[in-house]
């Protein structure tokens, strides 16, 4: 392996890809530097061009695959290499699982530095495509293309697009024709909406000027095959809005919850806006085992319902409930885990910072006629106090499923004071999970660990750890 002498740009030849790295990139080394290579597979030998220099590493793009890794496979998506959603699809699924498991192992060894048992095999997903139940697409009046010269030759109508943002760019959206993340109907809906808007000369959103009529489209579905569509408009035009929504309603009877929102803000978030029902219901119902969950337009729910069942079953198994325990479910969201374990507990107390989520959790408890679960809204570090515990009881088991940033140190300190017999820590970020567990290892030991793949073809991995009092 050697480097060409030209100063700009920098090229590397015969670069051996050694391992999988962060954010879907893979790791190589050259001249004592770490090189993070996009869309590479460990075992590849490649020529690559440096596209970004960081203080501690470089980011490179493959210019030629000199020798393909045994783990490299053909990509299945026409948007591979442009879309940032499935960055590992060129890697065999068996290899993906291996490197996700290694991610957990490395985090616990290098960040946590605490004893833990041998990891059992990761729970892979039976569905590696069409597994997501939620996606969002953006409209653009000037779609992104590899060749800018080609873009300048397009007419105004040919210039518009509907798809995903280029990774890291709010102002770049490329046209998506086939997405394999959701069931196939998502493609029919999206492409039909795009065609209708082009045929009727609807104004697509200008991402630079932050103005335009057609702005965003959010799709959700459940395991029954029912769909929710929320159309976001940049301003009100009643005639055009109703014409489009009537077309969608007539064309797609599978959409049982058809909604819209007028968003005149400078950001795409819908959560602070009034989302209106145009046709059908204001929600979907998702069924997990024998429980039904209300999913409204602003509800948070795990995006892979198939694996959610496996994740929650494993968390419930780790909790080892007998029916006599008081369980605290921290970061409860819409109460999914809390309600999932409630029938095996004496009582469950769910805590979540988002008030709308707690309202959904209460609604879900009523929907399932569950009376032994109470839910409270508030910032975790402020709500989980000694006074709260004295009021609601000392937990025997704590289940915690925090965001990627992990638990606040005040929450960890409170857990160390309360000292529940067991803590079941569910995490979407093994690095922050390892950091948090390390702060508790004077009092707790890690008894079980289980990685779960919720997002095939990405580097993301969920992990469950059972902590028991020493």
Order of alpha helices (4+ residues) and beta strands (2+ residues): beta-beta-beta-beta-beta-beta-beta-alpha-beta-alpha-alpha-beta-beta-alpha-beta-beta-alpha-beta-beta-beta-beta-alpha-beta-alpha-beta-alpha-beta-alpha-alpha-beta-alpha-beta-alpha-beta-beta
